[in-house]
Structures are given as C-alpha cells and as structure tokens.
Amino acid sequence: MHVFTGRADSRSAAVRIAHEVYDAARAAAAAGLEIPHGRPDGWGACGYRPGWELDWPAATAGRWNNSYSWARAFDGDFEL
C-alpha cells in the first residue's frame, strides 16, 4: 500500500495527481535529484523506491482518517 495525501475535487483527480507526484519522484530519482516534496497544491512525495511499480489501474482514493488524531472526518456520504 502507498499513501498519497492532498486535496482534490474528485476521486479521479486525486488518483491522477498522485500519479503525477509519483512520476515526478521517479524522474527525480532517476536523474539523481532530490525528490520534490511539495507542489503548490500541497501534494508531494517523501520518497521513492526503485523497482516498486504501482498498479495505477487498481488505485483508489478516499478521505483519509488519521487514527492518531483527536479529530475524525465525517463518516457520512461525501464527495471529494
């Protein structure tokens, strides 16, 4: 499992942006550059593992609940 976080207007946009962040991290690593940690929209990568290929067609997106936080996201029906 890989977790990407950031704001998006829809679930499909979240997967698309996560894929962009992953591709940028992979390209930076291949070029010997620092992994880009933050985009203006708040998305970024903290690392990259060469050889790990993600299954993007199977990727899903949803609201993330931090199990260590005192605040919980609304569990009702929502759209990202």
C-alpha positions in Angstrom: 0.0 0.0 0.0 1.2 3.5 -0.8 -0.5 6.6 0.6 -0.6 10.0 -1.1 -2.3 12.9 0.5 -3.6 16.2 -0.7 -6.8 18.0 -1.7 -8.6 17.1 -4.9 -12.0 17.9 -6.4 -12.8 14.3 -7.1 -11.6 10.8 -6.5 -10.4 10.5 -10.1 -8.5 13.8 -9.8 -6.9 12.5 -6.6 -5.6 9.4 -8.3 -4.4 11.5 -11.3 -2.5 13.9 -9.1 -1.0 11.1 -7.0 0.2 9.5 -10.3 1.8 12.8 -11.3 3.6 13.1 -7.9 4.8 9.5 -8.2 6.1 10.2 -11.8 7.9 13.3 -10.7 9.5 11.4 -7.8 10.6 8.6 -10.1 12.0 11.0 -12.7 13.9 13.0 -10.0 15.4 9.8 -8.5 16.4 8.5 -12.0 18.2 11.9 -12.6 19.9 11.8 -9.2 18.0 14.8 -8.0 16.2 15.4 -4.7 12.6 14.1 -4.6 10.2 17.0 -4.9 8.5 17.3 -1.5 5.8 19.8 -2.2 3.8 21.2 -5.0 1.8 24.5 -4.8 -1.3 22.4 -4.4 0.1 20.6 -1.3 0.8 17.3 -2.9 4.3 15.8 -2.7 6.4 12.7 -2.2 8.6 11.8 0.8 10.5 9.2 -1.0 10.7 6.7 -3.9 11.6 3.0 -4.0 13.2 1.9 -7.3 11.7 -1.2 -8.6 8.3 -0.8 -7.0 5.8 -0.4 -9.7 2.4 0.8 -8.6 -0.8 -0.7 -10.0 -2.4 2.5 -11.2 -5.5 0.9 -12.8 -6.3 -0.6 -9.4 -5.7 2.7 -7.5 -8.5 4.1 -5.4 -9.0 7.4 -3.5 -11.0 8.3 -0.4 -11.0 10.6 2.6 -8.1 9.7 4.9 -8.7 9.4 8.7 -5.7 9.9 10.9 -6.2 7.2 13.5 -3.8 9.2 15.8 -5.8 12.4 15.6 -8.4 13.5 18.1 -10.5 14.9 15.2 -12.3 12.4 13.0 -13.6 13.0 9.5 -17.3 12.9 8.9 -18.2 9.2 8.1 -21.3 10.0 6.1 -21.8 10.3 2.4 -19.4 12.7 0.8 -17.7 13.6 -2.4 -14.0 14.6 -2.6 
